[in-house]
């Protein structure tokens, strides 16, 4: 069980990191473009974000699984990344809308600096803290989906993950057979993992929030 859970934990964390990183890239590109360009392009991108937010993701994933028959963890990570960026893109957009009206933005525009140079040197330092905090939150979200889909048997069951270990424990009736540790250890590790990621998210959020830092002092 120890070695199985080490591989399962590693695969689940890699899966959640893939989803988080891919969705962060989409969120950053869409958020910066919408916040900086504004106008019609901003309205179209905001409408696109709202459309993805209201889509029922779980039924769509089940439907895709039925169509594709075989859905690897990499494919599932790409699909989840395509649906995991809208909320964070709106956060980045609001931040860029504020930065767009700062003095340094107008100074950079009047000095003839390129847009990419201004984004990487001026905007990203303000955006990265929010992106880092939402990355941890997105990892929690993707882990929840992976575990749920694995327990329902909608992921590759021959690859150890926290969800597939729990699935096989349920299928083999671990509690009835007396091997309670087969089900208890994965659930206990999942609780610890979710609590640890939640505390990491809260600590990063408090660090990037100036008001929280002032109160803590």
Order of alpha helices (4+ residues) and beta strands (2+ residues): alpha-alpha-alpha-alpha-alpha-alpha-alpha-alpha-alpha-alpha-alpha-alpha
